[in-house]
Amino acid sequence: MSVQFIEKNGVPEYVVLPFEEYEKLLDAAEDKADTADVIAFREAREETFPEEVLEALLAGGNPIKVYRSYREMTQNKLAQSIEKSLTYIAKLESGERTGSVEVLSNIAEVLDIDLEQLV
């Protein structure tokens, strides 16, 4: 790398380098930032959902039903897991009932999602 230093009062103040070298340094910095982003994403271990889940939610699907189906869980299994009746779960999914924060928190825990994904 051919670099020229410009000093002020005997101390390096500026560096002049060929444009091609400058571009290589920029690329290397971007690669390092991209690598850091990938590592941070993997370490966060946040679950991502397939497009079908997003489409079902955007189409107005009940979040409990969408995530329950994605987890391949029956209404009966969900009901047993939160100690509620099958009818109660069916009414939540159909919109006939709204669950309390406690019930929705329990459902979110069983479905391994954040409560915010249900409300």
FENFENGI-V51494 format. One record per pair of residues at least 6 apart in sequence whose ideal C-beta (glycine too) atoms are under 8 Angstrom apart, sorted by the first residue. I is the first residue (numbers start at 1). GAP is how many residues later the second one is. If there is no record, write none. Layout:
((I | GAP) (I | GAP))
This chain:
((1 | 16) (1 | 20) (2 | 15) (2 | 16) (2 | 19) (3 | 12) (3 | 13) (3 | 14) (3 | 18) (4 | 11) (4 | 12) (4 | 13) (5 | 7) (5 | 9) (5 | 10) (5 | 11) (6 | 6) (6 | 7) (6 | 8) (6 | 9) (6 | 10) (7 | 6) (17 | 8) (47 | 65) (49 | 21) (50 | 20) (53 | 13) (53 | 14) (53 | 17) (56 | 10) (57 | 6) (57 | 9) (62 | 30) (62 | 31) (62 | 32) (62 | 33) (63 | 54) (63 | 55) (63 | 56) (64 | 14) (64 | 25) (64 | 28) (64 | 29) (64 | 43) (64 | 47) (64 | 54) (65 | 28) (67 | 44) (67 | 46) (67 | 50) (67 | 51) (68 | 6) (68 | 7) (68 | 10) (68 | 25) (68 | 43) (71 | 40) (71 | 41) (73 | 37) (73 | 38) (75 | 11) (75 | 14) (75 | 15) (75 | 18) (76 | 10) (78 | 11) (78 | 29) (78 | 32) (78 | 33) (79 | 6) (79 | 7) (79 | 9) (79 | 10) (81 | 25) (81 | 29) (82 | 21) (82 | 24) (82 | 25) (82 | 28) (84 | 19) (88 | 9) (91 | 6) (92 | 6) (92 | 7) (92 | 11) (92 | 15) (99 | 8) (101 | 14) (104 | 11) (104 | 14) (104 | 15) (105 | 10) (107 | 11) (108 | 6) (108 | 7) (108 | 9) (108 | 10))
